[in-house]
Amino acid sequence: MSNDTLRDLSQNPLVQRLGVPRIPVLRRHSPGAPLLTGPALVGVIGAGAFAEPVRALLEDAAVEVIASPDAGDEGKVAAVVLDATAARTLDDLAAVQQFLTPAVKRLAPGGRLLVLSPESDPSEGPLAGPSIDTDVEAAAVAQAFDGLIRSAGKEVRAGATANLLVVSPDAAIGSSVRFFLSARSTYVDGQVVHVGPATVEEPADVEHPLAGRVAVVTGAARGIGAAIAATLARDGATVVAVDIPAAGESLARVANQAGGTALQLDITAPDAAQRLIAHVQERHGHVDLVVHNAGITRDKLLANMDADRWNAVMAVNLRSQLTINAALLESDVLSDSGRIVCVASTSGIAGNRGQTNYAASKAGVIGMVRALAPKLAERGATINAIAPGFIETEMTATMPLGTREAGRRINSLRQGGLPVDVAETVGWLGQAASGGVTGQVVRVCGQSLLGA
């Protein structure tokens, strides 16, 4: 848990009477917890084809489903889901507003608003090129959902979130809908994610969606990496925890707690990729999920930047990922439902003072992900990036108070995230059933103003 004194104080009614706004305590996933803690309102615009699958998913999860904002006892709902995939005209967009306005009023604290919208044309997406026969009004309406959901994320209150799934007509939405409605996505807000088709069926055990999968996590000895290892193991994965030899003791502890194995490896070494692949092949025969989490900072203003700082950051944060990914593509160790998840940063999207090297490396990760997505799609695999914002770690705990407080408050949820928030997002993208999501950048930042 974070040591957020202001958030804790804001829960006190006496402090609230002084004018201090209440900062919500976010609900996070715990094993065995229900998908939602109340009913879900599911609507559809026109002939949308996804409302019924969403209703079926919720009913299988023992969630009461309401069809209209005026239905039920008009009490609060835990989620609002709108299938707007048939929206093509401004009249359709007006119907979206007419549904969402009363629906959002019913959204409970910590609730979820999830909208499914169409692509601007059937050829859109990270793996396709532009179409020369685009319906201009339909394209405008499709893009309008982007602005709608980002604004809604800034309006919903008390820990609620708003996110958008841009879906192809044959999209496999199950794992994504489940993630965005659950407490696993508590620090993912105001995001737009494209979802396409996938051939892998939903897991039989939704509580352990990574059962039977082998996952490699770099930088696993502490912080976010340790949380990723623990979360993947909790969800059923066999974990190979990787970090430098100097972190051997803490790495062994993380691996033991996850019930996995530890591999002491400097990922910048010339033979690192070959050693990693050999270890996986010898112990497990294949790998299903590779998480590129290892990263370092060597901050300095550009005017004072030296080659050693620049090169060190590039070697760990970007070159190692390029090298390992190239080796994975050349080998047959990555399974047919292989998933690669790369940890980038909001600094790579918005930039940050004193971090030209770090921001460049993390922006490079995003470029790598987009370029590799089509190559991996040829073998049924995916690659995505996660861009964390302000996450409460040992590093952020040492920041000056003013800097730390600014980092915590400049997002829609008005607080920092936890390492487990990044880990939960890795777990979603690492599922075999998440094959419809590739080439995407998902910010885990509470909808930070930076890069918004």
Secondary structure, DSSP 8 states (H G I E B T S, - for coil): ----HHHHHHTSHHHHHTT-----------TT--S-SS-EEEEE-TT-SSHHHHHHHHHHTT--EESSTTSTTS--EEEEEEE-TT--SHHHHHHHHHHHHHHHHTEEEEEEEEEEEE-SSTT-STT----SS--HHHHHHHHHHHHHHHHHHHH--TT-EEEEEEE-TT---HHHHHHHHSGGGTT--S-EEEE----S---S-TTSTTTT-EEEEESTTSHHHHHHHHHHHHTT-EEEEEE-GGGHHHHHHHHHHHTSEEEE--TTSTTHHHHHHHHHHHHTS-EEEEEE-------B-GGG--HHHHHHHHIIIIIHHHHHHHHHHHSS-EEEEEEEEEE--THHHH--TTBHHHHHHHHHHHHHHHHHHHHHHTTT-EEEEEEE-SB--HHHHTS-HHHHHHHHHSBTT-S-B-HHHHHHHHHHHTSGGGTT--S-EEEESSSBSTT-
